[in-house]
Amino acid sequence: MVTIVPLRTNQEKEGKAYVHWKAWQEAYVNLLPATFLEAHSLDQCRKLAVEFPQNTFVAKMGDTVVGFVCCAASQQEDLENAGEIYAIYVLEEYYGQQIGYRMMQFALKALQDFSQVALWVVEGNERAIRFYERIGFRFDGASKRVCPDQEILEKRMIYGQ
């Protein structure tokens, strides 16, 4: 059974870091340049987990972290009264077990006081796009580059309003 809890312990931070790193390798291998993925190291993910644990929740099966979600108020200036899902990842070996869906429902409940919820998805990440659309997210036309020297885009999706 999966439980979703705030990121607190060192073991959870290590697990979140591993999921962050591994899920990037799995999800973006055919979407982002290898050099970009290589720069997203496990050590960098550990540093993020330790320095920025707030607003992060981990999905655990027993003591094993299998996914995580980060959500909070949106910092996007063109959105009013918006929450944002900054990251949501599940290890590939746990796909199809409703873990992502449960984390998304958890995040939407945490953000229920906002009139809309935003997230960004890498263009071409069809699995993620289908998942978000099934939940009710829709593209709003906003986009930005993943990294300044690449043509790869992230597109914004909105839930609500």
C-alpha positions, -999 to +999 in steps of 0.1 A: +000+000+000+012+035-009+013+063+017+020+099+009+038+119+036+057+152+039+094+149+031+111+148+065+137+121+073+172+117+058+161+083+044+131+100+027+154+128+013+178+102-001+148+083-016+134+115-031+168+123-046+171+089-062+136+091-076+142+126-090+174+115-107+162+081-120+128+094-132+146+121-152+167+095-169+137+073-176+112+100-187+135+123-207+160+100-224+145+106-258+134+142-252+163+160-237+200+161-248+223+136-231+245+165-218+215+181-202+205+148-185+241+141-174+242+175-157+212+164-136+232+143-113+223+122-083+244+145-061+226+176-075+193+159-066+205+151-031+214+187-026+179+198-037+162+173-014+182+186+016+181+223+008+144+225-003+123+199+015+093+223+020+062+216-001+075+181-010+056+149-004+069+114-010+050+083-020+062+053-001+057+016-003+068+004+031+100+023+037+108+027+000+103+061-017+087+054-052+076+089-061+073+125-050+053+156-057+062+193-050+034+218-049+028+253-036+016+287-046+026+296-082+052+323-088+040+329-123+032+366-126+006+361-154-016+338-132-038+350-105-047+329-074-029+299-088-012+269-072+015+250-091+027+214-092+064+220-096+074+184-100+057+150-099+076+118-106+072+081-101+098+054-108+091+036-140+089+002-124+059+015-104+039+028-134+004+015-137-002+013-100-021+045-096+007+061-076+010+092-099-028+095-098-028+094-060+000+119-057-018+142-082-051+140-062-031+147-030-015+178-046-048+191-060-064+188-025-034+206-010-039+234-036-077+235-034-079+271-021-065+283-054-088+290-084-064+272-108-034+249-107-005+251-132+022+227-143+048+226-170+054+195-193+082+189-217+069+190-253+067+155-266+063+138-232+032+121-244+027+098-215+027+127-190+005+148-213-021+120-215-020+116-177-025+153-171-053+155-197-072+126-181-071+144-148-085+176-164-054+197-172-055+217-205-028+236-224-032+273-221-008+284-248+021+294-226+055+279-233+092+284-224+125+268-233+138+240-211+173+255-213+183+287-231+206+271-257+181+244-268+149+246-289+131+221-266+100+236-250+080+231-219+043+239-222+020+251-195-011+232-185-039+245-163-064+227-141-096+246-131-111+280-140 
